[in-house]
Amino acid sequence: MNNDPRLKVVKDLIESGSIRTFADIFLYIHKTPISLKLGIKYARFLKLAKDPKRFRYEETASIAAIFQVSPRLISELVHNQMEIRKAGKKNPSV
């Protein structure tokens, strides 16, 4: 999976600010390979992806490592998703 070109695409989109929420990641790559890479059962990963504030910090850091971005960027995506929900806006990618 390290050679998966989707990882590079997602990395570039995260760094450019085109991906604004954690859920936006999954517009470009399916959840299955990420859950496998993290060693998280798919059903649990689906729950966490739907409510990413429940990820443990270590998991957030592992996700950042998968995409080769800083954990801070992944945390910002999670924060943005939480803010959208808090404001009551619908995010079509969630």
N, C-alpha and C positions, 0 to 999 in steps of 0.2 A: 504494500500500500504506500510505501514511502515514495514510489515513483508515480503515484497516481496524479495525473495532471490537474485533477479537480482541486487537490490540496493547494497547489500553487495559485490557481484561479481564486480560490476563497481567500488565501493569504493576501493577494493583491487587492481584492475587493474590501477586505477588512481594513487594510492599511490606508486605502484611498478614501475610506469613509462611505463607500457605496453600500456596504452591509452595515446596517444601523442597529439591528437587534439580533439576539442570539438565534431566534427562529429564522432569520433571513439566511443564515448559513445553509439551511436545509433546502433552499431553493436551488442550490448548486451541487450539493452532495447529499446522498441518502444517509439516513441515520444509522443504518446497519453497519457500514464499515467503521464508523466512528465508535459505536458501542463496542464492536469487536476489538478495536485498537485500545480502548480504555479498559477492556475486560469487565464490562458491565453488561448484565443480562439485558436483552433488548427491551423487555417489558418495563424494567426499571428505568432504562434510558429514556423511553418514551415519556414516562411521568416526569422525569427531570427536565427533559427538553421542553415540555409544556410549562413547567414552572421552574426555570433554571436557577432561581435563587436558592433552591434546595441542594444544588451541587455543593459538595465539600470543596474547600479551597484546593486541596490536592487534585481533585478531579478537574477543576477549572484550570489549574496549572498544566495538567496533562493534556487538556484540550488545546491550550495555547501551544504546547510543544508539538502536537500533531500538525498544527497549521503554521508552526514556526513564527508565532507572533508573541508579544509579551502577554503575560497573564492579565495585566492591566487592561489591555484592549478587549480581552474576552469579558472581563468584569464590567467594562463599560457597555458592552453589548447586552449583558444581563440586566444592568441598571436601566438601560434605555427601554428594554422590553417591559420591565416592571413599571416604569413611568408611563408608558403607553397604556398599560392595563389600569393603572391607578387613575389616569385621566378618563378612563372609560372609552377610549378609542379602540376601534377594531383594527387589528393587524392581520391582513389577509394571509400572512405566511405562518401564523401561529397555529 
